[in-house]
Amino acid sequence: DQQVKQNSPSLSVQEGRISILNCDYTNSMFDYFLWYKKYPAEGPTFLISISSIKDKNEDGRFTVFLNKSAKHLSLHIVPSQPGDSAVYFCAASALYTGNQFYFGTGTSLTVIP
Amino acid sequence: DSGVTQTPKHLITATGQRVTLRCSPRSGDLSVYWYQQSLDQGLQFLIQYYNGEERAKGNILERFSAQQFPDLHSELNLSSLELGDSALYFCASSPPRTSGDTQYFGPGTRLTVL
Protein backbone atom coordinates (compact mmCIF):
# COMPACT_ATOMS: atom_id res chain seq x y z
CA ASP A 1 0.00 0.00 0.00
CA GLN A 2 1.58 3.24 -1.19
CA GLN A 3 1.19 5.74 1.63
CA VAL A 4 2.96 8.50 -0.28
CA LYS A 5 2.00 9.15 -3.86
CA GLN A 6 3.42 11.28 -6.62
CA ASN A 7 0.91 11.04 -9.40
CA SER A 8 2.91 12.88 -12.02
CA PRO A 9 5.80 10.76 -13.26
CA SER A 10 7.24 13.63 -15.26
CA LEU A 11 7.10 17.40 -15.65
CA SER A 12 8.64 19.77 -18.21
CA VAL A 13 9.10 23.46 -17.49
CA GLN A 14 10.77 26.34 -19.30
CA GLU A 15 13.86 27.83 -17.71
CA GLY A 16 12.95 30.78 -15.49
CA ARG A 17 9.39 29.61 -14.88
CA ILE A 18 7.96 27.99 -11.78
CA SER A 19 8.09 24.22 -11.28
CA ILE A 20 5.43 22.74 -9.03
CA LEU A 21 5.80 19.16 -7.91
CA ASN A 22 2.99 17.54 -5.99
CA CYS A 23 2.75 14.79 -3.41
CA ASP A 24 -0.18 13.22 -1.55
CA TYR A 25 -0.15 11.03 1.51
CA THR A 26 -2.69 8.89 3.26
CA ASN A 27 -1.39 8.47 6.81
CA SER A 28 -2.56 11.30 9.07
CA MET A 29 0.11 10.33 11.60
CA PHE A 30 2.93 11.57 9.36
CA ASP A 31 4.51 14.57 11.03
CA TYR A 32 7.61 15.23 8.98
CA PHE A 33 7.95 15.61 5.23
CA LEU A 34 10.96 15.91 3.00
CA TRP A 35 11.88 16.37 -0.63
CA TYR A 36 14.87 14.66 -2.15
CA LYS A 37 16.50 15.28 -5.49
CA LYS A 38 18.19 12.51 -7.43
CA TYR A 39 20.50 12.66 -10.40
CA PRO A 40 21.21 9.52 -12.44
CA ALA A 41 23.82 7.21 -10.93
CA GLU A 42 23.77 9.11 -7.63
CA GLY A 43 21.98 8.66 -4.34
CA PRO A 44 19.08 10.94 -3.39
CA THR A 45 20.14 14.28 -1.93
CA PHE A 46 18.14 16.04 0.74
CA LEU A 47 16.57 19.23 -0.55
CA ILE A 48 14.09 20.66 1.94
CA SER A 49 11.84 19.51 4.74
CA ILE A 50 8.81 20.66 6.67
CA SER A 51 7.36 19.73 10.02
CA SER A 52 3.64 19.24 10.40
CA ILE A 53 3.47 22.25 12.71
CA LYS A 54 4.23 24.48 9.74
CA ASP A 55 2.48 25.03 6.45
CA LYS A 56 5.38 26.55 4.56
CA ASN A 57 9.14 26.34 4.53
CA GLU A 58 11.38 28.29 2.21
CA ASP A 59 15.02 27.84 1.29
CA GLY A 60 16.25 30.02 -1.53
CA ARG A 61 14.51 29.06 -4.74
CA PHE A 62 12.76 26.12 -3.07
CA THR A 63 9.55 26.33 -1.07
CA VAL A 64 7.57 23.45 0.33
CA PHE A 65 3.90 23.87 1.18
CA LEU A 66 1.97 21.54 3.42
CA ASN A 67 -1.82 21.25 3.48
CA LYS A 68 -2.58 18.86 6.31
CA SER A 69 -6.33 18.84 5.82
CA ALA A 70 -5.86 17.74 2.22
CA LYS A 71 -2.89 15.52 3.07
CA HIS A 72 -0.99 17.22 0.31
CA LEU A 73 2.38 18.82 -0.07
CA SER A 74 4.02 20.57 -2.94
CA LEU A 75 7.48 21.77 -3.89
CA HIS A 76 7.84 25.03 -5.75
CA ILE A 77 11.04 25.90 -7.56
CA VAL A 78 11.32 29.50 -8.69
CA PRO A 79 12.97 30.30 -11.01
CA SER A 80 13.62 26.89 -12.51
CA GLN A 81 17.10 26.28 -13.87
CA PRO A 82 18.40 23.56 -16.21
CA GLY A 83 20.48 22.16 -13.34
CA ASP A 84 17.24 21.43 -11.51
CA SER A 85 16.51 18.67 -14.01
CA ALA A 86 16.41 15.53 -11.88
CA VAL A 87 14.01 13.11 -10.25
CA TYR A 88 12.32 14.51 -7.16
CA PHE A 89 11.07 12.23 -4.41
CA CYS A 90 8.83 13.26 -1.56
CA ALA A 91 9.02 11.34 1.68
CA ALA A 92 7.07 11.28 4.90
CA SER A 93 7.72 9.94 8.35
CA ALA A 94 6.10 9.68 11.74
CA LEU A 95 7.83 9.73 15.09
CA TYR A 96 5.94 6.62 16.24
CA THR A 97 7.42 4.57 13.37
CA GLY A 98 10.95 5.34 14.49
CA ASN A 99 11.60 7.70 11.64
CA GLN A 100 10.91 5.16 8.92
CA PHE A 101 10.62 7.11 5.70
CA TYR A 102 7.92 6.40 3.15
CA PHE A 103 8.87 7.56 -0.32
CA GLY A 104 6.80 8.41 -3.33
CA THR A 105 7.67 7.02 -6.75
CA GLY A 106 9.27 10.24 -7.92
CA THR A 107 8.64 12.95 -10.50
CA SER A 108 11.18 13.49 -13.24
CA LEU A 109 11.60 17.22 -13.80
CA THR A 110 13.05 18.54 -17.04
CA VAL A 111 13.87 22.23 -17.22
CA ILE A 112 14.12 23.32 -20.83
CA PRO A 113 16.70 26.04 -21.55
CA ASP B 1 29.32 13.97 -0.99
CA SER B 2 26.86 12.88 1.70
CA GLY B 3 29.49 11.18 3.82
CA VAL B 4 27.78 7.79 3.42
CA THR B 5 29.85 5.26 1.53
CA GLN B 6 28.67 2.10 -0.16
CA THR B 7 30.63 -0.71 -1.74
CA PRO B 8 30.71 -2.11 -4.29
CA LYS B 9 29.34 0.39 -6.77
CA HIS B 10 28.33 -2.31 -9.22
CA LEU B 11 27.74 -6.03 -8.74
CA ILE B 12 26.91 -8.59 -11.40
CA THR B 13 26.05 -12.09 -10.34
CA ALA B 14 23.98 -15.10 -11.30
CA THR B 15 20.66 -16.42 -10.05
CA GLY B 16 20.92 -18.50 -6.92
CA GLN B 17 24.04 -16.73 -5.69
CA ARG B 18 24.60 -14.74 -2.50
CA VAL B 19 26.02 -11.24 -2.26
CA THR B 20 26.89 -8.79 0.49
CA LEU B 21 26.51 -5.05 0.18
CA ARG B 22 28.37 -2.80 2.56
CA CYS B 23 27.56 0.62 3.97
CA SER B 24 29.47 3.02 6.18
CA PRO B 25 27.32 5.76 7.72
CA ARG B 26 28.26 9.37 8.25
CA SER B 27 30.44 10.02 11.25
CA GLY B 28 28.24 10.30 14.33
CA ASP B 29 25.13 8.81 12.76
CA LEU B 30 23.75 5.84 14.64
CA SER B 31 20.93 4.84 12.31
CA VAL B 32 21.38 3.00 9.06
CA TYR B 33 18.60 2.34 6.58
CA TRP B 34 18.52 0.12 3.53
CA TYR B 35 16.35 0.81 0.49
CA GLN B 36 15.71 -0.94 -2.79
CA GLN B 37 14.90 0.94 -5.97
CA SER B 38 13.76 -1.20 -8.86
CA LEU B 39 13.23 0.15 -12.37
CA ASP B 40 10.60 2.92 -12.40
CA GLN B 41 9.88 2.33 -8.74
CA GLY B 42 10.23 4.56 -5.76
CA LEU B 43 12.52 3.83 -2.88
CA GLN B 44 11.25 0.82 -0.99
CA PHE B 45 12.32 0.74 2.63
CA LEU B 46 13.87 -2.58 3.60
CA ILE B 47 15.22 -2.33 7.13
CA GLN B 48 16.62 0.05 9.72
CA TYR B 49 19.30 -0.44 12.35
CA TYR B 50 20.03 1.84 15.25
CA ASN B 51 23.28 1.48 17.14
CA GLY B 52 23.55 -2.20 16.29
CA GLU B 53 19.96 -3.20 16.86
CA GLU B 54 17.19 -3.73 14.36
CA ARG B 55 14.72 -0.87 14.69
CA ALA B 56 12.22 -1.28 11.89
CA LYS B 57 11.46 -3.64 9.07
CA GLY B 58 9.83 -2.82 5.79
CA ASN B 59 9.32 -4.87 2.66
CA ILE B 60 12.34 -7.06 3.16
CA LEU B 61 12.26 -10.59 1.80
CA GLU B 62 13.20 -13.52 4.00
CA ARG B 63 16.08 -14.20 1.60
CA PHE B 64 17.53 -10.85 2.63
CA SER B 65 19.15 -10.05 5.94
CA ALA B 66 21.15 -7.22 7.40
CA GLN B 67 23.23 -6.35 10.38
CA GLN B 68 24.98 -3.37 11.90
CA PHE B 69 28.36 -3.89 13.49
CA PRO B 70 29.91 -2.24 16.58
CA ASP B 71 31.75 0.25 14.36
CA LEU B 72 28.29 1.13 12.97
CA HIS B 73 28.90 -0.03 9.43
CA SER B 74 26.17 -2.21 8.02
CA GLU B 75 25.91 -5.08 5.60
CA LEU B 76 22.94 -6.22 3.56
CA ASN B 77 23.05 -9.89 2.60
CA LEU B 78 21.01 -11.06 -0.36
CA SER B 79 20.79 -14.80 -0.94
CA SER B 80 19.20 -17.19 -3.44
CA LEU B 81 19.18 -14.30 -5.84
CA GLU B 82 16.47 -14.04 -8.48
CA LEU B 83 16.29 -11.96 -11.63
CA GLY B 84 13.80 -9.65 -9.93
CA ASP B 85 16.34 -8.72 -7.29
CA SER B 86 18.18 -6.64 -9.86
CA ALA B 87 17.91 -3.10 -8.55
CA LEU B 88 19.70 -0.18 -6.99
CA TYR B 89 20.28 -0.66 -3.30
CA PHE B 90 20.76 2.47 -1.25
CA CYS B 91 21.98 2.88 2.25
CA ALA B 92 21.17 5.98 4.27
CA SER B 93 22.15 7.19 7.71
CA SER B 94 20.70 9.72 10.10
CA PRO B 95 21.49 11.27 13.45
CA PRO B 96 19.24 10.65 16.45
CA ARG B 97 15.89 12.29 15.94
CA THR B 98 15.19 15.52 17.75
CA SER B 99 12.72 17.81 16.02
CA GLY B 100 12.94 15.98 12.81
CA ASP B 101 15.96 14.83 10.95
CA THR B 102 17.19 13.90 7.55
CA GLN B 103 18.45 10.70 6.03
CA TYR B 104 21.65 11.04 4.07
CA PHE B 105 22.02 8.62 1.20
CA GLY B 106 25.01 6.85 -0.18
CA PRO B 107 25.65 6.57 -3.94
CA GLY B 108 24.05 3.13 -4.10
CA THR B 109 25.05 -0.32 -5.29
CA ARG B 110 23.69 -1.43 -8.62
CA LEU B 111 22.99 -5.15 -8.50
CA THR B 112 22.45 -7.06 -11.71
CA VAL B 113 21.34 -10.67 -11.49
CA LEU B 114 21.77 -12.62 -14.72
Interface residues (C-beta under 8 A of the other chain):
Chain A: Q2 V4 Q6 D31 Y32 L34 Y36 A41 E42 G43 P44 T45 F46 S49 S51 F89 A91 L95 T97 G98 N99 Q100 F101 Y102 F103 G104 T105 G106
Chain B: S2 V4 Q6 S31 Y33 Y35 D40 Q41 G42 L43 Q44 F45 Q48 Y50 R55 A56 G58 F90 A92 S94 R97 S99 G100 D101 T102 Q103 Y104 F105 G106 P107 G108
